[in-house]
């Protein structure tokens, strides 16, 4: 009775001589005004007093997790529970003589409670994901997909509870009815279910991480993974466009992940040039004398000539006939030069495979392929290194009396005429 007096001025209205027909509405309006005022004051106290104290504590704290929780307004939304409790506690006193209105307002307050708690949990989950992203393990094991699953679960529970409040039915009864709609829900959330299963596979098998460079030619995607969610994987292509790929595509289709290259000691160079077969010949003494002046080839040529001379002498081979015995060729010396050049190059990883090989000759010439690894894995630097190497090789080819194969152009026909 004492608490009800707080929300009622009925005795005063009788003393003031207010007509009987106006007393009840005025008394009800006063009660509503009081509970709204109480809710407003409690909201101000909770937000300005409590949140101010919490803000000072967070600023002084050396931890980062509390800053993240505060920035996601978890405490701000929690403070709104204060007016909700005031409304829930006082509605019974104000609408005691109006049971239908009491039921209606209590239902609205319950829905407000459900929505508010849902917002608090959603903000906390987002903060939790951001806190996790500050940890080194987040690059290998993103949890955003799992966070989204929990969010969907919370939204589903909130939807069922709100529906039960509106219909005045038990949530268990509603769950029984929803079970009959399972087939429809599976169709509606097909992509979500596929994405959830795919995200588990991607995480368990460590197939994709944020920051990985992946290539999906089928989807015209080639770039860095910037986000992995329950349903999609966002990739920033090298032209700065953003591709959004369904998560399950990375499980159902093939794709290339360049993480192995980035974690290794280098980035592979595998490129060839075509030599004109008509320029291949045995080295003349004059050519060998000139090539001996090359720092990388001096020791090699001397050693090779001694070995060849010893072999020809033992086998009594007449050196006057060119096809007899062993001789150095300009293409062989050129391959050795390129190999030695790469072995002395400061930007080539010498611990990984290094080959200079001759491939199957074709109608376009003899392919000489370089197979090596750049120690610098940055794309721009890697491309620059490749260009520098082949610039040098093309420039020194004439020193070995070799020519690059090239289809005839207009200038070639002019020279013939």
Secondary structure, 3 states (H helix, E strand, C coil): CHHHHHCCCHHHHHHCCCCHHHHHHHHHHHHHHHHHHHHHHHHHHHHHHHHHHHHHHHHHCCCCHHHHHHHCCHHHHHHCHHHHHHHHHHHHHHCCCCHHHHHHHHHHHHHHHHHHHHHHHHHHHHHHHHHHHCCHHHHCCCCHHHHHHHHHHHHHHHHHHHHHHHHCCCHHHHHHHHHCCHHHHHHHCHHHHHHHHHHHHHHHCCCCCCCCEEEEHHHCEEEEEEEECCCEEEEEECCCCEEEEECCHHHHCCCEECHHHHHCCCEEEEEEEEECHHHCCECCHHHHHHHCCCHHHHHHHHHHHHHHHHHHHHCCCCCCCCCCCCCCEHHHHHHHHHHHHHHCCCCECCCCCCEEEECCCECCEEEEEEEEEECCCCHHHHHHHHHHHHHHHHHHHHHHCCCECCCCCHHHHHHHC
